Structure formats: structure tokens, C-alpha cells
Amino acid sequence: MRHRIKGKKLSRNSSQRKALFKSLINALVIHGEIKTTENKAKAIRSLVDKLINKGKRGTFQARRLIGAFLQNKTAVDKIVDELSPIYKNRAGGFTKIIRLKRRRGDDAMIVKLELVEKPSDIKPSKDKKTSEKNSQKREENKKKK
């Protein structure tokens, strides 16, 4: 019996589970939505709510606490600077789960986990250096033609 044991193991040891949660939360914060299995989505939903609530404080200490967990500066900045102002009047429930289909191989339910209210400027994240290089290459190709 699993008395007083919170959370699901997801067939992983604790370090693998923690790494999985970090990567899923980082992807959700940066992209605004992710596709994953229903059990993984339900497992990280409460963690995302807690991180956004910490970000609402907007203090340096809140940034440090979020950064200590996520270890991704881009995601931390997005939570504190963009998501927290959007959700300032909302007490909780910052994510929603939409069922999509069942995976063919193992019949697992695939869902889309997304933020309820997204910032309007969510774009695929690229490094500034690579986007600058690509724009320079395009300009050079135009000049050659």
C-alpha cells in the first residue's frame, strides 16, 4: 500500500524523474505547450503551478529559487517577467490538459499540456548568434543574385 506517498514514480529512479520533470517544465515554459503522456503531464502540473506562484513575488530570491530548480535562465526569466504578470489575478490552475490520441505502440494517452493564457509573443527559441548568422547568409545570397 502507498499510504502517504505523493506522486508517481513513472518507472524511473529519483534522479531520472527529477531530470525528466525539469526538461518538461522548461519546454512548457519556453514554448507554451508540449505533447506528452497523460501521466507525465499530471505529474508536472502541480510543479508548474508552484513555480509560477513563486514567480509572482518578482523578487530576486524568487528568481534564485526557481533557477535552483529549473537551471535554465531563459525559463526563469520567462516565468518571472512574462508569465507572472499575466497570472497575477489568478490563484492557480495555470495549465490545461487536452487529450489528443492514444499512442499506437503501447496505447498510452497522448495529451497536449499548455498554459491557460499565453504571452502573445511566444516564438520558437533560437540562439541570437544562429539567427544573426542566418540573416547574414540570406543577405549575402541576395547580393550574389
SEVEX-735318 format. One record per residue: x, y, z of N, C-alpha, C, CB in turn; residue in three letters; residue number from 1; chain. Coordinates in steps of 0.02 Angstrom, whole numbers, plus 50000, padded with zeros to 5 digits. Glycine has a CB too. Layout:
BEGIN
<<X Y Z> <X Y Z> <X Y Z> <X Y Z> "ALA" NUM "A">
...
END
This chain:
BEGIN
<<50041 49941 50000> <50000 50000 50000> <50044 50062 50000> <49953 50000 50060> "MET" 1 "A">
<<50019 50114 49964> <50057 50176 49957> <50028 50231 50002> <50058 50199 49884> "ARG" 2 "A">
<<50023 50218 50066> <49995 50268 50111> <50042 50328 50116> <49982 50237 50180> "HIS" 3 "A">
<<50015 50387 50110> <50051 50450 50118> <50111 50457 50071> <50074 50456 50190> "ARG" 4 "A">
<<50107 50428 50013> <50160 50436 49963> <50131 50475 49906> <50188 50366 49940> "ILE" 5 "A">
<<50158 50534 49894> <50132 50578 49843> <50171 50570 49778> <50133 50651 49866> "LYS" 6 "A">
<<50138 50574 49722> <50171 50573 49657> <50178 50504 49628> <50238 50605 49663> "GLY" 7 "A">
<<50196 50503 49564> <50205 50440 49529> <50279 50430 49514> <50164 50439 49464> "LYS" 8 "A">
<<50299 50367 49513> <50370 50351 49500> <50387 50353 49426> <50387 50283 49528> "LYS" 9 "A">
<<50338 50338 49383> <50348 50339 49310> <50404 50293 49287> <50362 50410 49286> "LEU" 10 "A">
<<50414 50238 49322> <50466 50188 49306> <50535 50217 49302> <50449 50154 49240> "SER" 11 "A">
<<50551 50264 49346> <50617 50296 49347> <50641 50302 49419> <50614 50366 49313> "ARG" 12 "A">
<<50707 50307 49426> <50732 50322 49493> <50727 50398 49505> <50806 50297 49501> "ASN" 13 "A">
<<50743 50420 49564> <50729 50489 49582> <50767 50540 49540> <50745 50500 49655> "SER" 14 "A">
<<50830 50526 49523> <50868 50574 49484> <50843 50578 49412> <50943 50556 49485> "SER" 15 "A">
<<50824 50522 49384> <50797 50522 49316> <50729 50558 49314> <50789 50451 49289> "GLN" 16 "A">
<<50690 50548 49366> <50624 50579 49370> <50631 50655 49377> <50584 50551 49429> "ARG" 17 "A">
<<50678 50676 49417> <50690 50748 49427> <50714 50780 49362> <50742 50759 49482> "LYS" 18 "A">
<<50758 50747 49326> <50782 50773 49262> <50725 50776 49210> <50839 50729 49235> "ALA" 19 "A">
<<50682 50726 49210> <50625 50725 49164> <50579 50784 49179> <50587 50659 49170> "LEU" 20 "A">
<<50564 50795 49242> <50520 50850 49261> <50550 50917 49242> <50505 50847 49336> "PHE" 21 "A">
<<50615 50926 49253> <50648 50989 49236> <50642 51002 49161> <50721 50988 49257> "LYS" 22 "A">
<<50657 50951 49120> <50656 50962 49048> <50585 50974 49022> <50686 50902 49012> "SER" 23 "A">
<<50536 50940 49050> <50467 50951 49029> <50443 51021 49048> <50420 50898 49059> "LEU" 24 "A">
<<50460 51043 49109> <50438 51109 49131> <50474 51164 49091> <50453 51118 49206> "ILE" 25 "A">
<<50538 51155 49078> <50575 51204 49037> <50543 51210 48968> <50649 51183 49030> "ASN" 26 "A">
<<50527 51153 48937> <50496 51155 48870> <50427 51188 48873> <50490 51083 48842> "ALA" 27 "A">
<<50388 51174 48924> <50322 51203 48930> <50326 51279 48939> <50284 51172 48990> "LEU" 28 "A">
<<50371 51302 48980> <50378 51374 48993> <50403 51410 48931> <50425 51387 49052> "VAL" 29 "A">
<<50452 51382 48897> <50481 51415 48839> <50435 51414 48779> <50548 51382 48822> "ILE" 30 "A">
<<50403 51357 48765> <50362 51351 48705> <50288 51364 48717> <50371 51282 48676> "HIS" 31 "A">
<<50265 51361 48779> <50195 51374 48793> <50151 51312 48792> <50169 51423 48745> "GLY" 32 "A">
<<50174 51259 48759> <50136 51196 48758> <50183 51139 48741> <50078 51200 48707> "GLU" 33 "A">
<<50166 51079 48764> <50204 51020 48748> <50156 50961 48738> <50256 51004 48804> "ILE" 34 "A">
<<50179 50912 48701> <50141 50849 48694> <50178 50795 48732> <50131 50830 48619> "LYS" 35 "A">
<<50144 50761 48775> <50174 50709 48817> <50120 50660 48838> <50210 50740 48878> "THR" 36 "A">
<<50139 50611 48878> <50088 50564 48902> <50048 50596 48959> <50122 50497 48926> "THR" 37 "A">
<<49990 50568 48971> <49945 50597 49020> <49975 50594 49091> <49878 50561 49019> "GLU" 38 "A">
<<50007 50539 49108> <50036 50532 49174> <50092 50582 49187> <50063 50461 49184> "ASN" 39 "A">
<<50134 50594 49136> <50188 50643 49145> <50158 50713 49151> <50237 50640 49086> "LYS" 40 "A">
<<50107 50728 49112> <50076 50794 49115> <50045 50806 49184> <50022 50801 49060> "ALA" 41 "A">
<<50011 50756 49211> <49980 50763 49276> <50033 50770 49331> <49935 50704 49291> "LYS" 42 "A">
<<50091 50738 49321> <50144 50741 49371> <50176 50810 49375> <50198 50689 49355> "ALA" 43 "A">
<<50184 50845 49318> <50218 50910 49319> <50170 50968 49328> <50257 50919 49256> "ILE" 44 "A">
<<50105 50956 49323> <50057 51011 49327> <50063 51049 49393> <49986 50984 49319> "ARG" 45 "A">
<<50068 51013 49448> <50072 51047 49513> <50139 51084 49521> <50062 50997 49569> "SER" 46 "A">
<<50193 51056 49493> <50258 51089 49498> <50258 51155 49459> <50313 51043 49471> "LEU" 47 "A">
<<50226 51156 49401> <50222 51217 49361> <50183 51271 49400> <50188 51204 49292> "VAL" 48 "A">
<<50128 51250 49431> <50088 51298 49470> <50130 51328 49527> <50026 51264 49499> "ASP" 49 "A">
<<50169 51287 49560> <50209 51312 49616> <50263 51360 49591> <50242 51253 49653> "LYS" 50 "A">
<<50294 51345 49534> <50346 51389 49507> <50317 51456 49485> <50382 51356 49448> "LEU" 51 "A">
<<50259 51456 49453> <50229 51519 49431> <50208 51560 49492> <50168 51506 49385> "ILE" 52 "A">
<<50182 51527 49544> <50165 51564 49605> <50226 51595 49637> <50130 51517 49654> "ASN" 53 "A">
<<50282 51560 49637> <50344 51590 49663> <50364 51650 49620> <50401 51538 49665> "LYS" 54 "A">
<<50355 51644 49555> <50374 51698 49510> <50332 51760 49519> <50368 51675 49439> "GLY" 55 "A">
<<50271 51753 49546> <50228 51810 49557> <50258 51859 49606> <50160 51787 49581> "LYS" 56 "A">
<<50299 51834 49652> <50331 51879 49700> <50376 51930 49665> <50372 51839 49751> "ARG" 57 "A">
<<50411 51907 49612> <50453 51952 49573> <50517 51973 49607> <50414 52012 49557> "GLY" 58 "A">
<<50534 51942 49663> <50595 51961 49699> <50655 51923 49673> <50586 51949 49775> "THR" 59 "A">
<<50713 51947 49693> <50774 51913 49674> <50777 51843 49704> <50835 51954 49696> "PHE" 60 "A">
<<50752 51837 49765> <50752 51772 49798> <50707 51723 49761> <50728 51779 49871> "GLN" 61 "A">
<<50651 51746 49735> <50606 51703 49696> <50642 51678 49633> <50541 51741 49678> "ALA" 62 "A">
<<50678 51723 49600> <50717 51703 49541> <50767 51649 49558> <50753 51764 49510> "ARG" 63 "A">
<<50800 51657 49615> <50850 51608 49635> <50819 51541 49650> <50888 51633 49697> "ARG" 64 "A">
<<50761 51540 49684> <50728 51477 49699> <50705 51441 49636> <50668 51490 49745> "LEU" 65 "A">
<<50677 51479 49589> <50655 51449 49526> <50716 51425 49486> <50614 51499 49484> "ILE" 66 "A">
<<50769 51466 49485> <50829 51447 49449> <50864 51387 49478> <50877 51505 49448> "GLY" 67 "A">
<<50860 51379 49544> <50891 51321 49576> <50856 51256 49554> <50889 51327 49652> "ALA" 68 "A">
<<50792 51261 49541> <50755 51201 49519> <50763 51190 49444> <50681 51207 49538> "PHE" 69 "A">
<<50750 51241 49403> <50749 51232 49331> <50818 51232 49299> <50708 51285 49299> "LEU" 70 "A">
<<50865 51271 49325> <50932 51277 49299> <50933 51297 49225> <50969 51211 49307> "GLN" 71 "A">
<<50887 51343 49208> <50882 51369 49140> <50863 51442 49145> <50831 51328 49096> "ASN" 72 "A">
<<50910 51487 49130> <50899 51558 49140> <50842 51584 49096> <50963 51597 49126> "LYS" 73 "A">
<<50837 51558 49035> <50784 51580 48990> <50715 51566 49019> <50791 51546 48922> "THR" 74 "A">
<<50707 51505 49046> <50642 51487 49076> <50628 51528 49138> <50642 51412 49093> "ALA" 75 "A">
<<50678 51541 49179> <50669 51580 49240> <50646 51651 49222> <50734 51583 49282> "VAL" 76 "A">
<<50680 51682 49173> <50662 51749 49152> <50591 51751 49124> <50711 51775 49100> "ASP" 77 "A">
<<50573 51700 49087> <50506 51698 49058> <50452 51691 49112> <50501 51640 49008> "LYS" 78 "A">
<<50466 51650 49162> <50417 51641 49217> <50407 51707 49254> <50439 51586 49266> "ILE" 79 "A">
<<50462 51738 49274> <50458 51798 49317> <50436 51860 49277> <50525 51811 49351> "VAL" 80 "A">
<<50463 51869 49217> <50450 51930 49180> <50386 51928 49137> <50508 51946 49137> "ASP" 81 "A">
<<50370 51870 49109> <50313 51867 49062> <50252 51832 49090> <50335 51833 48999> "GLU" 82 "A">
<<50261 51773 49120> <50203 51735 49142> <50172 51761 49206> <50222 51663 49152> "LEU" 83 "A">
<<50213 51781 49254> <50187 51804 49318> <50141 51865 49312> <50244 51821 49364> "SER" 84 "A">
<<50157 51916 49272> <50110 51971 49264> <50043 51950 49233> <50141 52026 49223> "PRO" 85 "A">
<<50045 51902 49189> <49983 51878 49157> <49938 51845 49208> <49999 51829 49099> "ILE" 86 "A">
<<49967 51806 49253> <49929 51767 49302> <49923 51800 49370> <49960 51700 49310> "TYR" 87 "A">
<<49936 51866 49376> <49937 51898 49441> <49870 51895 49477> <49959 51969 49434> "LYS" 88 "A">
<<49815 51894 49441> <49749 51892 49473> <49720 51821 49477> <49700 51937 49435> "ASN" 89 "A">
<<49758 51772 49455> <49735 51703 49454> <49766 51665 49512> <49753 51669 49386> "ARG" 90 "A">
<<49726 51629 49550> <49751 51595 49609> <49788 51530 49593> <49693 51580 49656> "ALA" 91 "A">
<<49769 51496 49541> <49801 51433 49522> <49771 51408 49458> <49792 51380 49578> "GLY" 92 "A">
<<49790 51347 49439> <49764 51319 49377> <49791 51354 49316> <49689 51321 49377> "GLY" 93 "A">
<<49857 51356 49311> <49888 51392 49256> <49896 51350 49193> <49955 51418 49277> "PHE" 94 "A">
<<49883 51285 49198> <49890 51241 49140> <49825 51204 49127> <49948 51191 49152> "THR" 95 "A">
<<49819 51181 49065> <49762 51138 49048> <49787 51080 49006> <49707 51178 49010> "LYS" 96 "A">
<<49751 51024 49013> <49770 50962 48978> <49716 50947 48927> <49779 50903 49029> "ILE" 97 "A">
<<49736 50938 48865> <49690 50920 48811> <49711 50852 48784> <49691 50975 48754> "ILE" 98 "A">
<<49665 50804 48787> <49680 50737 48762> <49681 50738 48686> <49629 50686 48787> "ARG" 99 "A">
<<49732 50706 48656> <49740 50705 48584> <49724 50637 48554> <49810 50726 48565> "LEU" 100 "A">
<<49762 50587 48573> <49754 50520 48543> <49788 50469 48587> <49783 50518 48471> "LYS" 101 "A">
<<49782 50407 48568> <49819 50353 48602> <49878 50334 48558> <49773 50292 48615> "ARG" 102 "A">
<<49935 50325 48591> <49995 50305 48555> <49988 50233 48531> <50059 50312 48600> "ARG" 103 "A">
<<50008 50221 48470> <49996 50156 48438> <50035 50100 48471> <50013 50160 48366> "ARG" 104 "A">
<<50096 50112 48491> <50139 50059 48517> <50117 50030 48583> <50207 50084 48524> "GLY" 105 "A">
<<50101 50074 48631> <50084 50050 48698> <50016 50074 48722> <50138 50070 48747> "ASP" 106 "A">
<<49978 50106 48679> <49910 50129 48695> <49909 50181 48751> <49867 50070 48714> "ASP" 107 "A">
<<49964 50219 48758> <49966 50272 48809> <49930 50333 48782> <50040 50289 48828> "ALA" 108 "A">
<<49894 50367 48826> <49857 50427 48807> <49906 50485 48798> <49804 50445 48860> "MET" 109 "A">
<<49906 50514 48738> <49948 50572 48723> <49906 50634 48733> <49978 50568 48651> "ILE" 110 "A">
<<49932 50683 48769> <49896 50744 48784> <49938 50805 48766> <49875 50747 48858> "VAL" 111 "A">
<<49903 50861 48758> <49939 50924 48749> <49931 50963 48814> <49911 50965 48688> "LYS" 112 "A">
<<49986 50978 48847> <49986 51017 48908> <50005 51088 48888> <50036 50988 48962> "LEU" 113 "A">
<<49961 51135 48901> <49976 51204 48881> <49956 51253 48936> <49939 51221 48816> "GLU" 114 "A">
<<49986 51311 48932> <49970 51364 48979> <49901 51392 48962> <50024 51419 48978> "LEU" 115 "A">
<<49862 51409 49012> <49794 51434 49000> <49796 51499 48962> <49757 51443 49067> "VAL" 116 "A">
<<49836 51546 48984> <49845 51610 48949> <49918 51615 48929> <49823 51671 48994> "GLU" 117 "A">
<<49929 51622 48864> <49998 51625 48839> <50017 51697 48824> <50006 51581 48777> "LYS" 118 "A">
<<50081 51713 48832> <50104 51778 48807> <50097 51779 48731> <50178 51791 48829> "PRO" 119 "A">
<<50080 51836 48704> <50066 51840 48632> <50128 51830 48589> <50034 51906 48616> "SER" 120 "A">
<<50187 51839 48618> <50248 51837 48578> <50288 51772 48587> <50292 51895 48595> "ASP" 121 "A">
<<50254 51715 48597> <50291 51652 48602> <50313 51632 48532> <50247 51596 48635> "ILE" 122 "A">
<<50378 51624 48524> <50407 51604 48460> <50455 51547 48474> <50443 51663 48425> "LYS" 123 "A">
<<50470 51507 48422> <50520 51455 48433> <50586 51487 48453> <50530 51412 48369> "PRO" 124 "A">
<<50615 51463 48507> <50676 51495 48532> <50736 51474 48491> <50686 51478 48607> "SER" 125 "A">
<<50774 51523 48469> <50836 51511 48433> <50890 51553 48466> <50830 51527 48357> "LYS" 126 "A">
<<50950 51530 48460> <51005 51570 48486> <51011 51633 48445> <51071 51530 48487> "ASP" 127 "A">
<<51030 51688 48476> <51039 51751 48440> <51093 51745 48388> <51054 51808 48488> "LYS" 128 "A">
<<51146 51709 48405> <51202 51702 48359> <51181 51666 48295> <51260 51664 48393> "LYS" 129 "A">
<<51144 51611 48301> <51124 51573 48242> <51075 51613 48199> <51093 51506 48262> "THR" 130 "A">
<<51030 51650 48230> <50982 51689 48191> <51019 51746 48155> <50926 51718 48236> "SER" 131 "A">
<<51069 51776 48187> <51109 51829 48155> <51148 51800 48096> <51157 51862 48205> "GLU" 132 "A">
<<51177 51741 48105> <51215 51710 48051> <51170 51694 47992> <51250 51646 48076> "LYS" 133 "A">
<<51110 51668 48007> <51064 51652 47953> <51042 51714 47915> <51002 51616 47981> "ASN" 134 "A">
<<51030 51768 47950> <51009 51830 47916> <51067 51858 47874> <50986 51883 47968> "SER" 135 "A">
<<51129 51851 47899> <51186 51874 47860> <51194 51832 47797> <51249 51871 47902> "GLN" 136 "A">
<<51184 51766 47802> <51189 51722 47744> <51136 51739 47692> <51182 51649 47764> "LYS" 137 "A">
<<51075 51754 47715> <51022 51773 47668> <51039 51836 47631> <50955 51781 47705> "ARG" 138 "A">
<<51066 51886 47667> <51085 51949 47635> <51140 51938 47583> <51108 52000 47687> "GLU" 139 "A">
<<51189 51895 47600> <51244 51881 47553> <51217 51846 47491> <51297 51838 47587> "GLU" 140 "A">
<<51171 51800 47500> <51142 51764 47443> <51102 51812 47398> <51097 51707 47467> "ASN" 141 "A">
<<51067 51860 47427> <51029 51909 47389> <51076 51953 47348> <50986 51952 47434> "LYS" 142 "A">
<<51133 51971 47379> <51182 52013 47344> <51213 51977 47285> <51236 52036 47391> "LYS" 143 "A">
<<51224 51911 47293> <51254 51871 47239> <51208 51866 47180> <51272 51801 47265> "LYS" 144 "A">
<<51143 51861 47192> <51094 51855 47139> <51083 51922 47108> <51028 51826 47164> "LYS" 145 "A">
END
